[in-house]
């Protein structure tokens, strides 16, 4: 009995891979964004033509702001925290701005004069 040889991924794909660790079809690899070559950035904003033209709801914007502030300060929200973040994002802009200030400003704060 003769076994049929297995096909390798490179023999199936038509796009040549310069780097063996390359993810096939990745948009940021292989010179599709040459302006960013050598630039040390963690995350790049989406290209203008890829952005959605619909406005984001205030509730969603505040929710994203809270998620990003927590994550940027080393507090990754746990699954149980999502309900609390959702509840906080339903509050008004001024209240959420104050919460974001509490999250992002390091150290003790001086007491406000009444």
C-alpha positions, 0 to 999 in steps of 0.5 A: 500500500502506497500512501499519497504524499501530503500537500504542503501549504506552500504548494497549494498557495499561489502567493510566495512566502518570503518569511516562513512565519508569514500569515497568508493574506496579512495586509501589513506584511509584504510591502502593502503599507511601505510607509510604515516600514521600520516605524515602531508602532503597536497599532496603526489607525485604519486607512481612511478608505477602510473607516466606516462612514457611520457615526458611533453612538455616544454610549458606544464611544464612552464604552470604548473609552472606558475599555481603552483607559482601563487596558492602557493602565494595565487593568484588563477588564474581566468578563464580569466587568463588562456589565459594570462598564456597560452601566458606566457608559450609560452615564452622561459625558461629564461623569464618564470623563471624571471616571476616565480622569480617575483611571488615567491620572496617577498618584494621589489627588489634592482635595478640592476646596469647597 
